């Protein structure tokens, strides 16, 4: 039985597994693909200690750090359920089962995509799903922010002192956000709103050049240098339903100590109800979750007594 099983290979999961190994705990990290989502980042300007780093480089460095510390990582493991057993938990994938005294869930979340031509091809070439993190990359540029919720408006506010012109494109007549947030956002002269739009395509050769959209029966082209898509995120937590508490959107409910509703199970990063989707927060969560799991185990005598 492992002292801790980490599920998820993103920033949170890798941080938790690294800390566990440094603390000489028996740990295994289970993931479908290690660090894969980091490749989607255009550039990271707000990670502590890094003036600027792209997602691929950060992913490579984190993998090297795991290898240099002999962290046990098992890829191609997609977890489908967790059950209680005597002394802890059993984690099931399609072909294997793993026993652990504690579990840290760090399965992340995926952004909802538009599903239009050009979106996948121009990802990390002017398209991003992380508005607050990636806004500094659009210095003095014209950008489109696509979304109708609070995150779209917050991304616009984050970019207002950076980008030249910001066009918020909403498929609705308005926004699904608090009135005060809408009113404040629309007071800034470089933020403009285009409502009732259907995005048709994102154009560009090597980089985003314009957004094609339909509005009130007409076809239009909006010249921009970048696109921030803020349609929300889907947490990878379906396998947890009925095992622990999830919020209405499927995020794992945690307290400030990263504890879930199940004693001995912790959660970290984008899959949690914090919903801030920041790498620095993910790393901090992973560290916190491991330290809390370690202290939880320290209150017991030996794994045989669990």
C-alpha positions in Angstrom: 0.0 0.0 0.0 1.3 3.4 -1.0 1.2 6.2 1.5 -0.2 8.5 -1.1 -1.6 8.0 -4.6 -1.6 11.1 -6.8 -4.1 11.1 -9.6 -3.3 13.6 -12.4 -0.1 14.7 -14.2 -0.5 18.5 -14.3 1.2 21.1 -12.2 -0.7 20.2 -9.1 -0.1 16.4 -9.4 3.5 16.7 -10.2 4.1 19.1 -7.3 2.4 16.8 -4.9 4.3 13.7 -6.1 7.6 15.6 -6.0 7.1 16.8 -2.4 6.1 13.3 -1.3 9.3 11.8 -2.7 11.4 14.5 -1.1 9.7 13.6 2.2 10.6 9.9 1.6 7.0 8.9 1.3 5.9 6.0 -0.8 4.0 7.6 -3.7 2.8 6.8 -7.2 1.5 9.3 -9.7 -1.2 8.0 -12.1 -2.0 9.9 -15.2 -3.2 9.6 -18.8 -0.4 11.8 -20.1 2.2 13.6 -18.0 2.1 17.4 -18.4 0.3 17.3 -21.7 -2.0 20.3 -21.1 1.0 22.6 -20.5 1.7 22.5 -24.2 -1.3 24.7 -24.8 0.2 27.7 -23.1 1.4 30.5 -25.4 3.8 31.8 -22.8 3.8 32.0 -19.0 4.8 35.4 -17.6 3.5 35.1 -14.0 5.1 31.9 -12.7 7.4 32.7 -9.8 11.1 32.7 -10.7 10.5 32.7 -14.4 10.6 36.0 -16.4 9.0 34.2 -19.3 8.6 30.5 -20.1 6.5 28.6 -22.7 4.4 25.7 -21.7 6.5 23.0 -23.4 9.7 24.2 -21.7 8.0 24.2 -18.3 6.6 20.8 -18.9 10.0 19.4 -19.9 11.7 20.9 -16.8 9.1 19.5 -14.5 9.4 16.0 -16.0 13.2 16.2 -15.6 12.8 17.2 -12.0 10.5 14.2 -11.3 13.0 11.8 -13.0 16.0 13.3 -11.1 14.1 12.6 -7.8 13.0 9.1 -8.9 9.3 9.8 -8.7 7.2 6.8 -9.7 5.0 7.9 -12.6 2.7 5.5 -14.5 1.2 6.9 -17.7 -1.7 5.7 -19.8 -3.7 5.2 -16.6 -7.2 6.6 -16.8 -8.9 6.3 -13.4 -12.5 5.2 -13.4 -13.4 4.8 -9.7 -12.1 5.0 -6.1 -13.5 2.8 -3.3 -12.8 2.6 0.4 -10.9 -0.4 1.6 -9.5 -1.4 5.0 -6.7 1.1 5.8 -7.4 3.5 2.9 -8.5 3.5 -0.7 -8.3 1.4 -3.8 -8.0 3.3 -7.1 -9.1 1.5 -10.2 -8.0 2.1 -13.8 -9.2 0.0 -16.8 -6.7 -2.8 -16.2 -5.1 -2.1 -12.8 -5.8 -1.3 -9.2 -3.7 0.6 -6.7 -4.0 0.8 -2.9 -3.2 3.9 -1.0 -3.6 5.2 2.5 -4.4 8.7 1.1 -5.3 10.0 -2.3 -4.7 13.4 -3.9 -6.9 14.2 -6.8 -5.4 16.6 -9.3 -7.1 15.7 -12.5 -7.5 19.2 -13.9 -10.1 20.7 -16.2 -10.5 21.3 -19.9 -11.7 24.5 -21.4 -14.9 24.4 -23.4 -13.9 24.9 -27.1 -15.8 26.8 -29.8 -15.4 23.9 -32.3 -14.7 26.2 -35.3 -12.1 26.0 -38.1 -8.8 27.5 -37.1 -9.2 27.0 -33.4 -7.0 23.9 -33.0 -4.5 25.0 -35.6 -3.9 28.4 -34.1 -3.8 27.3 -30.5 -0.7 28.9 -28.9 -0.4 31.0 -32.0 -2.6 33.8 -30.8 -5.4 31.7 -29.2 -5.5 31.0 -25.5 -8.0 29.8 -22.9 -6.2 31.5 -20.0 -7.1 35.1 -20.2 -5.8 36.4 -16.9 -2.5 34.5 -17.3 -1.9 35.2 -20.9 -3.1 38.8 -21.2 0.5 40.2 -20.9 1.3 38.5 -24.2 -1.0 40.9 -26.1 0.8 44.1 -25.3 -0.5 46.9 -27.6 -2.5 44.5 -29.7 -6.1 44.2 -30.7 -7.7 41.1 -29.2 -11.1 39.4 -29.1 -12.4 37.8 -25.9 -15.1 35.3 -26.7 -17.5 34.5 -23.8 -20.6 35.7 -22.0 -19.8 35.0 -18.4 -17.9 36.7 -15.6 -14.6 35.2 -16.7 -14.8 36.9 -20.0 -15.3 40.3 -18.3 -12.6 39.6 -15.8 -10.2 38.8 -18.6 -11.1 42.0 -20.3 -10.4 44.0 -17.2 -7.0 42.2 -16.8 -6.1 43.1 -20.4 -7.4 46.7 -20.4 -4.0 48.2 -19.6 -2.1 45.9 -21.8 -4.0 45.4 -25.1 -4.8 48.3 -27.4 -8.4 47.4 -28.2 -10.5 44.6 -26.6 -13.6 43.2 -28.3 -15.8 41.1 -26.0 -17.9 38.8 -28.3 -21.0 37.3 -26.7 -23.4 34.9 -28.3 -26.1 36.2 -26.0 -27.8 39.6 -25.9 -25.9 40.4 -22.7 -23.7 38.7 -20.1 -24.3 36.1 -17.5 -22.5 38.1 -14.8 -23.2 40.4 -11.9 -24.4 43.9 -12.9 -21.6 45.7 -11.1 -19.0 43.7 -13.0 -20.7 44.4 -16.3 -21.1 48.1 -15.6 -17.4 48.5 -14.5 -16.1 46.6 -17.5 -18.0 48.7 -20.0 -16.7 52.0 -18.5 -13.2 51.5 -20.0 -12.9 53.2 -23.4 -10.8 50.5 -25.1 -13.3 47.7 -24.3 -16.0 47.2 -26.8 -18.9 44.7 -26.9 -20.3 42.7 -29.8 -23.4 40.7 -28.8 -25.5 38.1 -30.4 -22.7 36.7 -32.5 -22.0 33.2 -33.9 -18.3 32.6 -34.3 -17.7 30.9 -37.7 -13.9 30.7 -38.0 -10.6 32.0 -36.7 -8.3 33.0 -39.5 -4.6 33.3 -39.8 -1.5 31.7 -41.4 1.2 31.5 -38.7 -0.7 33.6 -36.2 -4.2 34.8 -35.5 -5.3 37.6 -38.0 -9.0 37.9 -37.7 -12.3 36.3 -36.4 -15.1 35.5 -38.8 -18.6 35.8 -37.3 -22.3 36.0 -38.1 -24.5 38.6 -36.6 -28.1 39.5 -37.3 -27.9 37.7 -40.6 -24.7 39.2 -41.9 -21.2 37.8 -42.1 -18.4 39.9 -40.6 -14.6 39.9 -40.2 -12.9 41.3 -37.1 -9.2 42.0 -37.5 -7.4 41.0 -34.3 -4.0 39.8 -33.2 -5.2 37.4 -30.5 -8.2 35.5 -29.2 -9.0 34.7 -25.6 -11.7 32.0 -25.4 -13.5 32.1 -22.0 -16.4 29.7 -22.3 -15.7 28.0 -19.0 -14.0 24.7 -18.0 -15.1 21.1 -17.5 -13.4 19.4 -14.6 -12.3 15.8 -15.1 -14.2 14.5 -12.1 -17.0 12.2 -13.6 -15.4 9.2 -11.9 -15.8 10.8 -8.5 -19.6 11.1 -8.6 -21.1 9.3 -5.6 -17.7 9.1 -3.9 -17.2 12.6 -2.7 -18.9 16.0 -2.8 -18.9 17.9 -6.1 -20.3 21.4 -6.8 -23.0 22.0 -9.4 -20.4 22.3 -12.2 -18.6 19.1 -11.1 -15.6 20.6 -9.3 -14.4 18.9 -6.2 -15.5 20.8 -3.1 -12.5 21.5 -0.8 -11.8 23.6 2.2 -8.8 26.0 2.5 -6.7 23.0 3.5 -7.5 21.1 0.3 -9.5 18.6 2.2 -12.5 17.0 0.4 -15.7 15.6 2.0 -13.9 12.2 2.4 -11.3 12.0 5.2 -7.9 11.1 3.8 -8.7 12.4 0.3 -7.4 15.8 -0.9 -7.8 17.7 -4.1 -5.7 20.3 -5.8 -5.7 22.6 -8.8 -8.1 23.2 -11.7 -10.5 20.3 -10.7 -11.4 22.0 -7.5 -14.1 24.5 -6.6 -11.5 27.3 -6.4 -11.8 27.7 -10.2 -8.9 30.2 -10.7 -7.0 28.1 -13.3 -3.5 29.5 -12.5 -0.3 27.5 -12.6 1.0 29.2 -9.4 -2.2 28.3 -7.6 -2.0 24.7 -8.9 1.5 24.3 -7.6 0.6 25.7 -4.2 -2.4 23.4 -4.0 -0.3 20.4 -4.8 2.1 21.3 -2.1 -0.6 22.0 0.5 -2.5 18.7 -0.3 0.7 16.6 0.1 1.6 18.3 3.4 -1.9 17.8 4.8 -1.9 14.1 3.6 1.5 13.7 5.4 0.2 15.2 8.6 -2.9 13.0 8.4 -0.8 9.9 8.2 1.5 11.2 10.9 -1.4 10.9 13.3 -1.4 7.1 12.8 1.1 4.6 13.9 2.0 2.5 10.8 0.3 1.6 7.5 -0.6 -1.7 9.0 -2.7 0.1 11.6 -4.6 2.1 9.0 
